[in-house]
Structure formats: C-alpha cells, structure tokens
Amino acid sequence: MAADWKCNGSWNDGGLKRLSFKFQGYCEDRSGQCFLSAIRGKGLTVHNWQAWKTDDNGWWQVDLSTTAGLAWQVNNAIEQVTGSWRGCWPNQ
C-alpha cells in the first residue's frame, strides 16, 4: 500500500471550522498523532481531535476543529508530515 492522503471536506462547528482528511501509510503506528503534533506545532489549538481506521481499504480518517480562517496552516502541517500539498479547504 502506497502512502497517500486526501481532502475529505469541511463544515462549520460553532465559531470553529471542522476539517476532515484521510490518510494511509503515514503515522499509522501512532493512530495519526504525528499529524496532531504537526498541527499544534503550527501554533493552532485543536478541538475535538478524532482519528480512526475506516473500512475503506486501510484508510484512516481524521476530523478536527480549529479557528476558522486557519485551514491553510493545517495544510502546511499535513505537508510537513507527508511531503505533499493538496490545498484542501481554500479560504477557510
């Protein structure tokens, strides 16, 4: 299985923005915690972090809430872990 990740949508969460992405082949031994560490390393406060393995061929899903308008920093953190940029959640 090749390592990969993909955008998985976003929605409003009160005054926060809920962001979702899927991954496989990265940080699975830590249940995605390296993504959380990278996001916090960008100075973001993460609310309601959830990561779980889906039934979709080994993909994991992450949902998290953070301050609206800072999704670009979450993209930067994911790029830090994966080495690839997807540009999820523009202007969010």
Residue frames as qw, qx, qy, qz and C-alpha x, y, z in Angstrom:
[[0.000, 0.890, 0.456, 0.000, 0.00, 0.00, 0.00],
 [0.419, 0.370, -0.015, 0.829, 1.49, 3.32, -1.06],
 [0.183, -0.479, -0.445, 0.734, 1.35, 6.24, 1.35],
 [0.032, 0.457, 0.463, 0.758, -1.26, 8.82, 0.36],
 [0.002, -0.449, -0.582, 0.678, -3.67, 11.36, 1.77],
 [0.030, 0.442, 0.575, 0.688, -6.72, 13.25, 0.54],
 [0.236, -0.120, 0.201, -0.943, -9.09, 16.04, 1.48],
 [0.162, -0.341, -0.926, -0.020, -12.40, 14.96, 3.00],
 [0.190, -0.734, -0.494, -0.426, -14.50, 18.12, 3.42],
 [0.188, 0.004, -0.442, 0.877, -15.18, 20.80, 5.99],
 [0.279, -0.694, -0.563, -0.351, -18.13, 22.32, 7.83],
 [0.147, -0.631, 0.238, -0.723, -18.91, 24.95, 10.44],
 [0.625, -0.294, -0.671, 0.269, -18.59, 23.95, 14.09],
 [0.327, -0.826, -0.303, 0.346, -19.93, 26.89, 16.07],
 [0.049, 0.957, -0.190, -0.215, -17.25, 29.59, 15.87],
 [0.438, -0.461, 0.702, 0.322, -14.73, 27.00, 14.67],
 [0.653, 0.457, -0.414, -0.439, -14.16, 25.20, 11.38],
 [0.820, -0.167, 0.544, -0.065, -14.32, 21.39, 11.29],
 [0.381, 0.639, -0.582, -0.328, -11.82, 19.90, 8.84],
 [0.899, -0.066, 0.419, -0.110, -11.56, 16.32, 7.64],
 [0.401, 0.636, -0.610, -0.249, -8.91, 14.38, 5.75],
 [0.988, -0.070, 0.119, -0.074, -7.98, 10.76, 5.09],
 [0.110, 0.743, -0.658, -0.053, -4.56, 9.12, 5.06],
 [0.994, -0.081, 0.071, 0.003, -2.84, 5.78, 4.69],
 [0.835, 0.286, -0.140, 0.448, 0.77, 4.79, 5.09],
 [0.168, 0.569, -0.324, 0.737, 1.71, 7.67, 7.41],
 [0.178, -0.344, 0.509, -0.769, 1.86, 7.59, 11.18],
 [0.742, -0.241, -0.452, -0.432, -0.49, 4.60, 11.46],
 [0.626, -0.083, -0.669, 0.391, 1.53, 3.16, 14.33],
 [0.125, -0.121, -0.441, 0.880, 0.61, 6.32, 16.27],
 [0.129, 0.657, 0.738, -0.079, -3.03, 6.48, 15.09],
 [0.260, 0.774, 0.311, 0.486, -2.34, 9.74, 13.28],
 [0.461, -0.805, -0.182, 0.326, -0.86, 11.53, 16.29],
 [0.517, -0.146, 0.235, 0.810, 2.07, 12.85, 14.21],
 [0.090, 0.596, 0.453, 0.657, -0.48, 14.96, 12.28],
 [0.412, -0.850, -0.326, -0.043, -1.84, 16.35, 15.56],
 [0.619, -0.510, 0.030, 0.597, 1.68, 17.19, 16.74],
 [0.398, 0.167, 0.366, 0.825, 2.47, 18.95, 13.45],
 [0.100, -0.749, -0.452, -0.473, -0.78, 20.95, 13.59],
 [0.521, -0.811, -0.191, 0.183, -0.08, 22.03, 17.17],
 [0.636, -0.236, 0.170, 0.715, 3.48, 22.85, 16.07],
 [0.219, 0.477, 0.377, 0.763, 1.98, 25.46, 13.73],
 [0.009, -0.034, 0.356, -0.934, 0.54, 27.19, 16.80],
 [0.516, -0.272, -0.419, -0.696, -3.04, 26.01, 16.32],
 [0.411, -0.107, 0.708, -0.565, -5.37, 24.96, 19.10],
 [0.383, -0.030, -0.819, -0.426, -7.10, 21.74, 18.08],
 [0.549, -0.079, 0.455, -0.697, -10.55, 20.95, 19.44],
 [0.843, 0.153, 0.363, -0.366, -12.25, 17.55, 19.31],
 [0.200, 0.524, -0.773, -0.296, -9.49, 15.61, 17.51],
 [0.863, 0.037, 0.431, -0.262, -10.78, 12.27, 16.21],
 [0.303, 0.533, -0.720, -0.325, -8.79, 9.71, 14.19],
 [0.766, -0.036, 0.590, -0.254, -9.94, 6.23, 13.28],
 [0.124, -0.185, 0.857, 0.465, -9.29, 3.47, 10.77],
 [0.645, 0.261, -0.005, -0.718, -12.13, 3.26, 8.26],
 [0.781, 0.109, 0.613, -0.045, -13.45, 0.20, 6.45],
 [0.587, 0.793, -0.024, -0.161, -12.17, 1.71, 3.18],
 [0.860, 0.390, -0.151, 0.292, -9.10, -0.37, 2.22],
 [0.721, -0.162, -0.239, 0.630, -6.83, 0.71, 5.06],
 [0.111, 0.603, 0.037, 0.789, -7.58, 4.43, 5.01],
 [0.303, -0.422, -0.576, 0.631, -7.67, 6.39, 8.26],
 [0.000, -0.775, -0.349, -0.527, -9.91, 9.43, 8.75],
 [0.334, -0.223, -0.404, 0.822, -9.16, 12.49, 10.86],
 [0.097, -0.815, -0.386, -0.422, -11.71, 15.12, 11.88],
 [0.450, -0.284, -0.358, 0.767, -10.62, 18.16, 13.87],
 [0.016, 0.929, 0.333, 0.161, -11.89, 21.62, 14.72],
 [0.514, -0.205, -0.078, 0.829, -9.76, 24.74, 14.82],
 [0.058, 0.639, 0.154, -0.751, -10.14, 28.50, 14.46],
 [0.597, 0.693, 0.399, 0.064, -11.91, 29.46, 11.23],
 [0.277, 0.945, -0.171, -0.034, -9.58, 31.04, 8.69],
 [0.252, -0.710, 0.656, 0.054, -6.54, 28.94, 9.63],
 [0.949, 0.165, 0.256, -0.081, -7.11, 25.84, 7.48],
 [0.583, 0.732, -0.329, 0.128, -4.05, 26.81, 5.42],
 [0.165, -0.656, 0.680, -0.283, -1.92, 26.10, 8.49],
 [0.827, -0.079, 0.516, -0.211, -3.46, 22.64, 8.79],
 [0.821, 0.570, -0.041, 0.014, -2.50, 22.09, 5.12],
 [0.223, 0.781, -0.537, 0.229, 1.06, 23.17, 5.98],
 [0.520, -0.449, 0.667, -0.288, 1.18, 20.72, 8.88],
 [0.915, 0.199, 0.328, -0.127, -0.08, 17.84, 6.72],
 [0.644, 0.715, -0.250, 0.109, 2.54, 18.72, 4.11],
 [0.145, -0.723, 0.629, -0.246, 5.18, 18.63, 6.84],
 [0.710, -0.200, 0.645, -0.199, 4.21, 15.02, 7.65],
 [0.828, 0.358, 0.430, -0.032, 3.52, 13.75, 4.12],
 [0.378, -0.309, 0.480, 0.729, 5.77, 15.88, 1.92],
 [0.130, 0.354, 0.684, 0.625, 2.82, 16.65, -0.37],
 [0.169, 0.249, 0.227, -0.926, 0.45, 19.62, -0.66],
 [0.151, 0.455, 0.850, 0.217, -3.23, 19.25, -1.61],
 [0.075, -0.123, -0.077, -0.987, -4.58, 22.73, -0.88],
 [0.238, -0.516, -0.822, -0.034, -7.65, 21.50, 0.97],
 [0.227, -0.776, -0.515, 0.284, -10.19, 23.93, 2.39],
 [0.358, 0.292, 0.116, 0.879, -9.24, 27.13, 0.46],
 [0.146, -0.454, -0.005, -0.879, -10.15, 30.40, 2.22],
 [0.727, -0.535, -0.357, -0.241, -11.30, 28.53, 5.32]]
